[in-house]
Amino acid sequence: MKKKRGVLVAVILSLTLFLAACGEKSKESVVAKLDEKVEAMDGYKAKAEMKMSTGQEEQKYEIDIWYKQKDFYRVSLANDQDEKESQIILKNEDGVFVLTPALSKSFKFQTDWPDNSSQPYLYASLVTDVKQDDEADFEQTDTHYIFRTKTNYQSNNNLPYQEIYFNKKDYTPELVKVLDKDKKALVEVQFSEFDVAPTFEKADFNVDENLGKEEGNEEEAKDSETETEVSGEGEDTDSFTVVFPLEMVGSELTEKKEVEVDGGQRVIMTFTGDKDFTLIQEQLTAIPTSSLPKEVHGDIVNLGFTIGALSENTIEWSYEGMDFYLASKELTKEELIEVAQSVQGKEAK
């Protein structure tokens, strides 16, 4: 009997050594390696495609992600349907900004982004989520280490899970799926490039430089603004298309007021019912060549079709040449996002 037990132990040890030789690693060792790689990294440049099905229609973005140690970020999100809707999330020594270069528009956030929430396209954020979830599932294939973890979305509990695929050779991310409560993927980020030895210019993380990339030099921007103002004269105000939310959380439109403002038009809509809220839409008729960033005490939120600024009782965003402002003392942050995501160019009947 003792001889048989000795043979069994020898077989188990041999199998363990064989698996280790074949490259099998423990969950703990992979997490430690990921953490080590992030901490030692001076920076990276990555490219990815992001698909989002969180709104009324699926949206696709081409993303350029730049990171420079210790805390500089530049994330460019180009909407595949309209280049003018492209936006940049920028973090430098002055703060966190969301830029819309085509409109020369910028928001400055009082936030600790990206550390305050899960970010499916940022390497350090993915590794942090893996480290913080002690119950994360771990699997390895011939090519990938796969983690199934909880997410940390402060203002959206509808996306509680994610699957993260890390390349086995260099531990860089290749695929991220963000899942709803039914484990259905609503957000998917597919990385196509990941350069861990990039070079950067000093201006790469500068707000003014990034706002000017789409517009060309300052002289061209001035000419462009003059043309916009002239061509706007005499336009038919009926061309102002009012859009409505498809999700009204049990309320209905009770008042719609149109107000003329300098160089444009504003529509104020009041919704009352289960939860009251106000939606303001304003048409942009001129693009400023330069302006100070608008200060926002809140969080960056991706609405699927654009990036918005979310505070305690409001959310604001720009889309297709319009400014939107949604306010309510009764809607939760999740409901503010839900209503905002449903305002996507659908005309009222």
C-alpha positions in Angstrom: 0.0 0.0 0.0 2.8 2.4 0.9 4.5 1.6 -2.4 1.3 2.4 -4.3 0.9 5.8 -2.4 4.6 6.6 -3.2 4.0 5.9 -6.9 0.8 8.1 -6.9 2.7 11.0 -5.2 5.4 10.7 -7.8 2.9 10.8 -10.6 1.2 13.9 -9.2 4.6 15.6 -8.8 5.6 14.7 -12.3 2.3 16.0 -13.7 2.7 19.3 -11.8 6.2 19.7 -13.1 5.0 18.9 -16.6 2.2 21.5 -16.5 4.6 24.1 -15.2 7.1 23.3 -18.0 4.3 23.7 -20.5 3.7 27.3 -19.3 0.8 26.8 -16.9 0.8 29.6 -14.3 -1.3 30.3 -11.3 -3.8 33.1 -11.1 -1.7 34.8 -8.4 1.5 34.7 -10.4 -0.2 36.2 -13.5 -1.7 39.0 -11.4 1.7 39.7 -9.9 3.2 39.9 -13.4 0.5 42.2 -14.7 1.0 44.5 -11.7 4.8 44.5 -12.2 4.5 45.3 -15.9 2.2 48.3 -15.3 4.4 49.7 -12.5 7.6 49.4 -14.6 6.1 50.8 -17.8 7.2 54.3 -18.8 4.3 54.7 -21.3 2.5 53.1 -24.2 0.6 53.9 -27.4 -2.3 51.6 -28.3 -5.0 51.4 -30.9 -8.4 49.7 -30.4 -11.9 49.5 -31.8 -14.8 49.9 -29.3 -18.3 48.8 -30.0 -21.1 50.0 -27.7 -24.6 48.8 -27.5 -25.7 50.7 -24.5 -27.9 53.2 -26.3 -30.6 53.0 -29.0 -28.1 52.1 -31.7 -24.8 50.4 -31.8 -21.9 52.8 -31.9 -18.3 52.2 -33.1 -15.2 54.2 -32.1 -11.6 54.0 -33.3 -9.5 54.7 -30.2 -6.0 56.0 -29.9 -4.7 55.6 -26.3 -1.5 57.3 -25.1 -0.1 57.0 -21.7 3.0 58.6 -20.2 4.3 57.8 -16.8 3.2 58.8 -14.2 -0.2 60.4 -14.8 -0.5 61.7 -18.4 -3.3 60.4 -20.7 -4.6 61.1 -24.1 -7.5 59.1 -25.3 -8.9 60.0 -28.8 -12.3 58.6 -29.6 -13.2 58.9 -33.3 -16.8 58.2 -34.1 -16.9 56.0 -37.3 -20.1 57.8 -38.5 -19.0 61.4 -38.2 -15.4 62.7 -37.7 -16.8 66.0 -36.4 -18.0 64.1 -33.3 -14.5 62.9 -32.4 -13.4 63.7 -28.9 -10.3 63.6 -26.8 -10.0 62.8 -23.1 -6.8 64.5 -21.8 -5.1 64.4 -18.5 -2.0 66.5 -17.8 -0.5 68.5 -14.9 -3.4 71.0 -15.2 -6.3 68.5 -14.8 -8.7 66.4 -16.7 -10.2 67.7 -19.9 -12.7 66.5 -22.6 -12.1 68.2 -25.9 -14.2 68.4 -29.1 -11.6 69.7 -31.6 -14.1 70.3 -34.4 -16.0 72.7 -32.2 -13.0 74.1 -30.4 -14.8 73.2 -27.2 -13.5 71.9 -23.9 -14.6 70.8 -20.5 -12.4 70.8 -17.4 -13.4 68.2 -14.8 -12.9 68.3 -11.1 -12.4 64.5 -10.9 -9.8 61.8 -10.1 -10.3 60.2 -13.5 -9.3 57.5 -14.5 -8.9 56.1 -11.0 -12.5 56.7 -9.9 -14.1 54.1 -12.3 -13.4 51.2 -14.6 -11.9 52.2 -18.0 -12.1 49.3 -20.5 -9.4 50.8 -22.8 -6.8 51.7 -20.1 -4.2 49.1 -19.2 -3.7 50.2 -15.6 -7.5 50.3 -15.0 -7.9 46.7 -16.2 -5.1 45.5 -14.0 -6.6 47.3 -11.0 -10.0 45.6 -11.5 -8.2 42.2 -11.7 -6.3 42.9 -8.5 -9.3 44.2 -6.5 -11.6 41.3 -7.3 -10.5 38.4 -5.1 -13.3 36.3 -6.6 -12.3 36.9 -10.2 -12.4 33.8 -12.4 -9.2 32.9 -14.1 -8.6 30.8 -17.2 -5.7 30.3 -19.6 -5.7 29.1 -23.2 -2.7 28.6 -25.6 -2.6 32.3 -26.3 -4.4 34.2 -23.5 -4.8 34.7 -19.8 -8.5 35.4 -19.3 -10.0 37.1 -16.2 -13.7 37.5 -15.4 -14.1 40.3 -12.9 -16.5 42.7 -11.4 -16.4 46.3 -12.7 -16.4 49.6 -10.9 -18.7 52.0 -12.6 -19.8 54.5 -10.0 -22.7 55.9 -12.0 -23.9 52.8 -13.9 -24.7 49.5 -12.2 -26.0 48.1 -15.5 -22.6 46.9 -16.4 -21.4 44.8 -13.4 -19.0 42.3 -15.1 -16.2 42.1 -17.6 -14.0 39.6 -19.4 -10.4 40.6 -20.0 -8.1 38.8 -22.4 -4.3 39.4 -21.9 -1.7 38.2 -24.4 0.3 35.4 -22.9 3.6 36.5 -24.4 3.8 40.1 -23.2 0.8 40.4 -20.8 -0.8 43.3 -22.8 -4.6 43.5 -23.2 -6.1 42.2 -26.5 -9.9 42.1 -25.8 -12.3 43.4 -23.2 -16.0 42.6 -23.0 -18.1 44.6 -20.6 -21.2 42.6 -19.6 -24.7 43.4 -18.3 -26.4 41.6 -15.4 -27.4 38.8 -17.8 -23.7 38.4 -18.9 -24.5 39.9 -22.3 -21.7 42.0 -23.9 -22.8 45.6 -24.3 -19.3 47.1 -24.7 -16.4 45.4 -26.6 -12.9 46.8 -26.9 -10.6 45.0 -29.4 -6.9 46.1 -29.3 -5.0 46.0 -32.6 -1.7 47.6 -31.6 0.2 48.0 -28.3 3.5 49.8 -28.3 5.3 49.7 -25.0 8.3 51.7 -26.1 6.7 54.9 -27.6 8.1 58.4 -28.0 6.2 61.6 -27.1 6.4 65.2 -28.0 5.9 67.9 -25.3 2.8 69.2 -27.0 1.1 65.8 -27.1 -0.7 66.4 -23.8 -1.3 70.1 -24.3 -4.9 71.3 -24.4 -4.5 74.1 -27.0 -2.4 71.9 -29.3 -5.0 69.1 -29.2 -7.9 71.5 -29.8 -6.0 72.8 -32.9 -5.3 69.5 -34.5 -8.6 69.3 -36.3 -8.8 73.0 -37.1 -5.4 73.7 -38.5 -3.5 76.9 -37.6 -5.0 79.9 -35.9 -5.3 82.0 -39.0 -7.3 79.2 -40.8 -9.5 78.9 -37.7 -10.3 82.6 -37.8 -11.2 82.4 -41.5 -13.4 79.4 -40.8 -15.3 81.2 -38.0 -15.9 84.2 -40.3 -17.4 82.0 -43.0 -19.6 80.2 -40.5 -21.1 83.4 -39.1 -21.7 84.8 -42.6 -23.3 81.7 -44.0 -25.5 81.5 -40.9 -27.2 84.8 -41.7 -30.6 84.5 -43.1 -30.9 80.8 -42.4 -34.4 79.4 -41.9 -35.0 78.8 -38.2 -37.2 75.9 -39.2 -34.0 73.9 -39.9 -33.6 73.6 -36.1 -34.5 70.0 -35.5 -35.8 69.4 -32.0 -35.0 66.0 -30.6 -36.8 64.2 -27.8 -35.8 61.4 -25.4 -37.3 58.0 -26.2 -36.9 57.0 -22.5 -38.9 59.3 -20.2 -39.0 57.2 -17.0 -42.8 57.4 -16.6 -43.1 61.2 -17.4 -44.4 63.1 -20.3 -43.8 66.4 -22.1 -45.9 69.1 -20.5 -44.3 72.3 -21.8 -42.1 73.2 -24.7 -40.7 76.7 -24.9 -38.6 78.2 -27.8 -36.3 81.1 -27.0 -34.2 83.2 -29.4 -30.6 83.6 -28.2 -27.7 85.5 -29.8 -26.9 83.8 -33.1 -29.1 80.8 -32.4 -32.1 79.2 -30.9 -32.9 77.3 -27.6 -35.7 74.9 -26.8 -36.6 74.2 -23.2 -38.7 71.1 -22.6 -40.3 70.2 -19.3 -41.3 66.6 -18.5 -43.5 65.8 -15.5 -44.9 62.6 -14.1 -43.3 59.9 -12.0 -40.0 61.9 -12.0 -39.8 65.5 -13.3 -36.9 66.7 -15.4 -36.0 69.4 -17.9 -34.2 69.0 -21.2 -32.6 72.0 -22.9 -31.4 71.9 -26.5 -29.5 74.8 -28.1 -28.2 75.1 -31.7 -24.6 76.1 -32.2 -24.3 78.6 -35.1 -20.7 79.6 -34.7 -17.5 77.9 -33.6 -15.3 79.9 -31.3 -11.6 79.9 -32.3 -10.6 79.8 -28.6 -12.2 79.8 -25.2 -11.5 78.8 -21.7 -12.6 75.3 -20.7 -15.9 75.1 -18.9 -15.4 73.9 -15.4 -17.4 70.8 -14.4 -17.7 69.4 -10.9 -18.6 65.8 -11.9 -17.6 62.8 -13.9 -16.9 61.8 -17.5 -19.5 59.5 -18.8 -19.6 57.8 -22.3 -23.2 58.0 -23.6 -22.3 55.7 -26.6 -22.7 58.4 -29.2 -20.7 61.1 -27.4 -19.0 61.9 -24.1 -21.0 63.8 -21.5 -20.4 65.6 -18.2 -22.3 64.1 -15.3 -22.8 65.9 -12.0 -25.1 65.3 -9.1 -28.3 66.5 -10.7 -27.4 67.3 -14.3 -25.8 65.8 -17.4 -24.7 67.9 -20.4 -23.3 67.0 -23.8 -22.8 68.2 -27.4 -23.8 66.2 -30.5 -24.4 67.0 -34.2 -23.9 70.8 -33.7 -26.2 71.0 -30.7 -25.7 71.5 -27.0 -27.9 69.5 -24.6 -28.5 70.0 -20.9 -30.6 67.6 -18.8 -31.4 68.4 -15.2 -33.5 66.8 -12.5 -33.6 66.7 -8.7 -35.5 63.4 -8.9 -33.7 61.3 -11.4 -30.8 59.1 -10.2 -27.5 59.3 -12.0 -28.3 56.1 -13.8 -31.6 57.5 -14.9 -30.0 60.7 -16.1 -27.7 58.6 -18.2 -30.5 56.4 -19.5 -32.6 59.4 -20.6 -29.6 61.2 -22.2 -28.7 58.0 -24.1 -32.2 58.0 -25.6 -31.9 61.5 -27.1 -30.4 60.5 -30.4 -31.9 62.5 -33.2 -35.4 61.1 -33.1 -38.0 63.6 -34.0 -41.2 64.0 -32.0 -44.4 62.7 -33.5 
